Amino acid sequence: MFKCHVCGSEDSRTEHVNEIFNIDGSFHLVEKIPTTVCCRCQEEIFSSETMEQIREILHGKAQPVRSISVNVFAYDAAV
């Protein structure tokens, strides 16, 4: 049974999300990650199996499907 560790809600849904991971200053986008999302506070919870697969993907078990360019902005410079 699901219980959100942030808000205590027991209502959740399954989604696929995209997450960016910063590894030693290098950013990596992993797409379509299966996750449980709290219906009340929107907290995303990854299973331990999913986290292990992400670790394997990011540490050499897979090749990227494509590369993208990303614009970088400094918040303090925008004001």
N, C-alpha and C positions, 0 to 999 in steps of 0.2 A: 504494500500500500504506500502511495506517495504522501509525503508530508514535507512541505517547503521548509528548509532550514532558515529562511529569511523571515517569512511572514506567518508560517504555520498553516497555510492553506492546504487542503487535501485535494483540490481540483487542479488538474494538469492536462496538458495536451502534448502530443508528439509533433515535432517540426523538424525541418532540416535547415540549418543555419550556416552562415559563413563566419569564420573567425580569423583574425590576424594575430599571428604569434611573433613576438620579438625575441630572436635568438642571437645573442651577442651583437646587437645593433643591426641585424639583418631581419627584415620583415618578410613573413611567409603567410600567404593567404591559403586557408584550407576551406574548400567549398563543400556544401551539401552534407554537413555533419549532423547525424541524427542526435536529437536532444529532447529531453523532457522540459517543458516550459510551464512554470507556475501560471495559472490563469489569473491570479490576483495581482502579483507584483512583477510578473514577466521574467523572473530569475530563470536562467538557463542552467540545467543540470546535465552534465555528461556522465555516462556510466564509466566505470573503471575500465571496461573493455574498450570503449570508444577512446578514452584517453590514451590507453596503451597503443591502439592503432595509430592515433595522431602522432605519438612519440616516434613510432617506427617510421611513419611517413616522413617526418621532419628530420630524422637523424639517419637518412641514407637508404631506407628500404624502398623508396619510390622515386621516380623522376617526375619533375613538374610537367603538367599537361600543357602549360603555356606560361609566358612571362608577361607582366604588365608594368607600365610606368606609373608612378604615383606622384602627384604634386604634394609638397610639404609646406605647411604654413606654420608660423610661430604666432601663438595667440597674443602674446604681449606686443608684438609688432603691429597687430591689426588694429589696435585701439588708438 
